[in-house]
Amino acid sequence: MRQALTGFVSKSSFSLKAIMIAVLAVTVIAADVASALAARSSAIVIDAKTGKVLYSADANGRRYPASLTKMMTLYLTFEAMAKGRITRNTPVPFSAHASAEAPTKLGVRAGSSVPVEIAILSIVTKSANDSATALGELLGGSEDNFARMMTAKARQLGMNGTVFRNANGLPDPGQFTTAHDMAMLGIALREHYPQYYGYFSQRSFLYGRQRINGHNRLLGRIKGVDGIKTGYTRASGFNLVSSVADGDRRLVAVVMGGTSGRSRDNQMASLITTYMPRTSTRGNGNLIAKAGGDNPIKALAKVFLPKQDAPTPDDKPVTDDTVVASADDSQDDSQQVAEETKPVLQVKKVKTVAVAAMAPAPKAEQATSQAVTAYAEPTTAAPAIDPVKTSSVPSGWVVQVASSPTKSGAEALLDKTSKQAPKVLADASGFTVAFDNDGTTYYRARFGGFGSKDAAWKACDALKRKKISCYAVQQ
């Protein structure tokens, strides 16, 4: 009996040991697969004036975007500013959800707010996750709805390999993109919103007494680099989108899946050095068609949003560059940029105030057998925000540049004028106003945001010197 029991225990122990070994082997294999996915790099270099692909390495391979996600968050923010829905000074409320996002973040308390401009600066420099979420909630009513808007806008811009799940790029297995799509987004940001593109070249800013430095170490290191965004999670590896302008030449380059911040930066520097001389000095650079309409969520009728359609990491990735990239990059002093070489934009820290919570998004609507939330119109919002589905009509002095029989035509004229005179209209917001003429509806193309009659007249005079017809009027 004792021998039989001993044999049984011995066999059981052996079986248990075998099972443990098998489980460990499977775990190791899974970890290796996840590691391999993270280590797979992809890259692309595009001539931003002609659209010619100068270099490509698995550019359509699916990757995690990490903080590159915030490029789309900013695209939709710039769009809202250009249409007059929000201004640089519109309060951005921070919900408990936004305030609780993982670092890196600005650190605004729940129930408080900061101006839109501070939220933008904190994203382009610090890659603040809380600011991205707060902007998403402001523009979409909820972060989930905003993610749908982001995906819809991606489709409208031709980014067919991208799905967004949140506004900041924190780990989500259903959020993915490609190097090719990120290059398209980088080009679109410059082409569509040149009046706001300068934010991406900001290397630091002062928030109250706190100096916040940026993550993009190629700014100031490589001639012509003027943005755009870094990104890192353990699953994505080290990502970077760079825009470069040198004389009449322009390119956009993307590196994804770098093994370290330093190696990623070195690879990007090598691509820029190699391919910038091969770019064209001709071409108008209008490569990405601007998505029209005020309701990008409609495009989701043809978008399937898979829940587990990207390789899932075996553990929750570390978030953003400062967690690992700063530790890695700081070892190389030659890559550090002397912040004193560029003026620091000072932003007065605005006293945070309690704000009402944003109303939840409306009930989902059905689209291709999938619930799709409608474009949100918060019932309680900051006073400066015009409801999303209506045209914003700023009061005070405005500059009218044209009128059109269609709203899309008027918006196209606004876009064209913004590109022709980005410095003149840097602080202005474009909008359209419908009016009736003998039973026919027309749309005025106007720019608002001028503080006085003199400011509006001065802007109009500057536009006329650029052969742009206009007149200033009090609205």
N, C-alpha and C positions, 0 to 999 in steps of 0.2 A: 504493500500500500504506500509506504513511504517513498519507495523507488518510483512508483507510478506518479505520485504527487510531485516529486522532485523533477521528473521528466516533463510533466505538464507545465510546471512553473518555468522550467528551462526553455521549453518550446514557446511559451507565452512571452517570455522575456526576449527571446530571439525575434519573435514576430513583431513585438512592440518596437524593438530596435530597428527592424527592417522598415517598419512603417515610418518611424521618425527620420531615418536616412532618406527614404523616398520623398517625404514631405520637404525635408531640407533641400534636396536636390531640385525639386520643382520650384521652391522659393528662390533658390540661387539662379535657376534658369530664367524665371520671371524677372528677377532683378536685372539680370544681364540683358534681357530683351529691352526692358525699360531704359537701361543705361545706353544701349546701342541706339535706341530711338532718339534719345536726348543728344547723343554724340554726333548723329548724322547731321552734317552741315549742309546748308544750301545758300546760294548767293545769286545775285543778278545785278547787272549794270546796264542802265538804259540811257541813251542820249535823250535828254529831256526836251530837246528842240525838234527832233525828228521822230522819236519813238523807236529808233533802231536799237535792238538788243545787242550790246557789245560783248557781253559775257553772261553765261548762264551755267549754273551747276545745280541740277535738281530743283530748279526754280518753281516748279509746280508741285513739289512734294509737300505733303501736309505737315504743318508744324504748329506748335503752340505759340501764340503771339506774345504772351507775357505782357509787359507794359507798352508794347507797340499798339495794343488795343486803344490806348489813350489818344492815339492819332485820330481815330474815328470819333471819339468823344469830343475832341477839340474841333473836328470838322463840323459836327452838328452844332457845336457852340458858336463857331464863326458864322455858320449859316443863319442861326437865330439872331445874331448881332447884325448881320448884313440886312436882314429883313425887318429889323426894327422891333423884334419881339422882346429882346433884352438889350441892355446897354452895358458898358464897362462897369457901371456903378450899381447895377441891379443886385440886390442882396441874394446870396445863395444860401438857403437854409440848410443846416446840417441836422439830419434826423439821427435818431439813436443808432440806426443801422449804419449810416455813413460815418458817424463819429467812431464807431467801434471797429472800423476796418483795420486790417493789420498794417503795421509800418512797412514801407515808409509812408508818413502822412503829415499833414500840416498840424494836426492836433487841436482842431476846433471842437469845443464842447457841444454836446447834443442840445438842440434848442437855440443855438447861436447861429450867426451868419457872417459871411465875408462878402465883399464885392466880387463880381464876376472876374474882374481883372486879377485880383489876388488868387482866385482859384486857378485861373489859367497859368499864371506865373509859377504857382506851386507845382503844377503838373509838368510844365516844360523843364523846370529845374530839378525839383525834388522828387518828381514822379509821384506826387501825393495821391494815395489811393482813396483817402477820405474825400478829397476835393473832387475827384473824378466821379465817385458815387453820388455826391451831393449835386453836381451838375446834371448827372443823368436823371436823378429824381426830379430836379427842377424842370428839365425839358420834357421828360416823359411821363411824369406823374408817379412812376415807380421805376426801379432799376430794371425789372424784368421787361416792362414795356419799352424802356429806352433801348435795351439790348435788341428787341425786335426792330425798333427803328434803325439801329445801327446796321443790322443785317440787311434790312430793306435798302438802306442807302448804299451798302456795299454792292448789292445787285445792280442798282441804278448806275453805279460807277463802273460796272463791268468786273467787279471782284467776285467771280463765281465760285472761287474755292475757299470762301471765308464764311464762318458763322460766329457771331458774337453772343455771349451769354451774360456778360456783365460790362460795366463801364470802365473798369480799371485794369483788367488782365490778370487778376488773382486766379489761382488754379481752378479750372473747370474742365472736366474731360470732354465736354461737348463744344468747347470753344477752340477754333482752329483757323489757320490761314495758310498762305503760301508766300514765299519771297516775292513772286511775281505780283500778287495782289497788294502787298505792302508797298511795292514800288509804285503801283498805280495810285494808291492813296497818297503817297508822298508827292507825286506829280500834281494830283488834283488839289492838294492843299495850297500849293504855290500858285497854280493857275487860277483857281476859283476865288481865293481869298488873299490876294497879294497885300491888301491893306492890313491884314492881321498876321501875315507870315513872319514879320519881324520878331514876334514873340519867341520863335524857335531858336533864335540866335542869342537869346539872353542867357548868360552864364551864371548870373547870380542876381539876387535882389534882396532888399532889406524889408523885413516884415516886423514893423515896430523896431525894436533894438536887435532883433535876431537877423543875422546874415545867413541866407540860404544859398548854398552853392549847387551847381548843376552836376549831372553825371556824365555829360557828353564831353569827353576829354579831347576829341578831335577839333572842337571849336578853339580856334587860335593856334592849333598845332599844324593843321593842314590848310594851305592857302585856299580860300574860296568856300570852305565848309561853312554853311549857315544853318545847320540843323540836321536831323529832325528829332530822333528819339532813340533812346536805349531801352533795353528790356531784359529781364532775367527772372527765371524760376529754375528750380533744379531740373524740371522736366523739359523745359524749352532750351536750356543752354543760354549762352550770351547772344543777344540779338542787337542789331543796330541798323537803322535806316539813316542814310546821309544824303543831303542835297548839297551840290557844289556848283557855284557860279564863278566863272573866271573869264572876264571880258564878255565875248559873245557866245561862249561855250557854257553848257549846262548839262549836268548829269544827275541821276538819282541812283544810288547803289544800296543794296540790302545784303546783310550778312546775318544768317540765322543758325543757331546751334553751335556757337563758338564754345570752346572748352574753357576759356577764361576771358575776363574782360580785356586783358592785355593782348592775347592772341587775336581776339575779335577785332580790336582796334588796329592791330598791325595788318591784319588781312584787309581791312577796309582801306587803310592807307595805301597798301600796295595796289589795290584795285583802282583807286582814284588816280594814283601816279601813273599807272599803266594805261588807263583808258581815257583819261581826260583829254590828252592830245589827239585822240581819235574821234572826238565828238565834232559835230558840224557847227559851223558858225552861222548857218542859215536855218530857216524854219521859224515858224511863229510860236512854236511851243504849245499850241492849243491841241493837246493830245487826248485829253480826257473830257468827254462830253459831260457838261454839268447836268445833273439830274434836276428836272423841273418839277413843279407842283409843290403844294404845301403839306402833302400827306404821304410821306414815304412809306408808311405802313401798308398802303394799298399794294405795294409790290410783293408783299409777303403772301399774297394769294397763290403765287407760284413758287414759293420757297418752302422746302421741307426742312424742318429743324430737327435733326436727329439728336437723341439724348446721349448716346454712347457711340459717336461716330469718329472719335479720335483715340489714339492709343492712350490708355489710362496709366498714369504713373503709379508705382507700387506704394508710394507714400506721398504725403502732402508736401509739395515743393516749398522751398524757402522762397520768400517773396521779395522781388525787386532787387535792384543793383546794389544798394548800400549794404545788404546783408553779406554778400560774398564779394561782389565786384570791388567794393571799396577796399576790402582787405587785400584783394589780389593786386589791384592797380596801384595802391599806395606804396608797394614795394619798389616801383620804378619811378624815381623822382623826375626822370627826364620827361615823363608824360604829364606831369602836373602843369597846369596852366596858371600863370601868375594872374590872378583875378584883377590885380591893379592895372593891367594893361588895357582893360576895357572899363568904361564908366559903369558904375553900379546903379541900376535903376532903383530908386528909393520909393517905396510905397508906404504911406502912413498906415499904421495898423488901425483899422477901424474898430471902434468899440463894438463888441459883439452884442447883439440884442436878441431877445427871445422872438421867435417867429412861429406863426401857426404851421402846423404840420400840413404837408401836401395831401390833398384828397386822393384816395385810392383811384386807380385807373378804372374806367368803365368796364362793364361786363364784357367778356370776350365775345367776339363775333366768329362765325364759322367760315373757314376758308379752306378749300381742298381737304375736307374731312379733318381739319385741325383747327383748334381754337386759336384765333389771332386777336390780340387785344387792340382796340382802336386807338388811334393817336389821342393821347390824353389831353384833356382840358381841365386843369385843376380848378376846383371851385374856390379855393383859397390860395392866393399866391401873392408874391411881392407886388406892390402897386405899379412898378414900372413895367410889368410884363403884360403884353397884349395877348388875349386868347389866341391859341395856335392857329385856329381855323379862320381868323380874320386878319385883314391887313392892319398893321400898326400905323397910326397916323400921328406922328409927333406934333406937338404944338410949338409955336414960336416961328422963327425964321427958317425957311428951307430953300433949297436950290433945285429948280426943275430943269431937267436936261432934255426931255422929250416926252411925247405921248404916243400911244400905240392902240390900235383897235383890239388887241388881245393882251391879257395879263402876262402871258409868257413872253410876248414881244417886249413889253415894258421891262420885265425882269432881265431879259437879255441885254437891253440897253443899259440897265444899271450895272450889269456885270462888265460889259464892254467899257463903260466909263470908268469903273473902278480900276480896271487893268491899265487904262490909258493914263490915269492920274492917281496912282496909289498914294502918293505923298499928300496931295491936296485933300484927298478924301479919307485920310487915315483915321480921323476921329468922327467921321460921318457914318450914318446908317442909311442904306438904301431902302425904299419902300414904294409901294404903288398905291394910287388913289383912283377909284372908279368915278367917272362923271358921265352925264348924259348929254348928248348933243343931237337934237332933232330925232329923238327916239333911239339913237344908237349909243351903246355903251363904249366908252374909251377909257384908257388907263394912263394916268400921268406917272412918269418915272421921276422920282424926287429923292433928294438926300436931305436928311434931317440931322439934328444934333448940334446946330450952330447956336451959340449962346447969345448972339446979338445980330442986329441988322448989319453992322459993319463986318462981322465975321462971315456972314453969308455972302455979302457983296464981294468981299476979298476973295473968297473961295471961287465965286463965279468968274471974277476977273482972271484968276489963275487958270480956270478951265478954258476961258476964251483964248488965252495965250497959247493953249494947246489945240486950238481950232475946234473946241467943243462948245456948241451953242448952249446957252443956259440963261436963266434969269432968277433972281432972288425974290421971294414972295413971303409975306407973313401969313401963316396958316391958322 
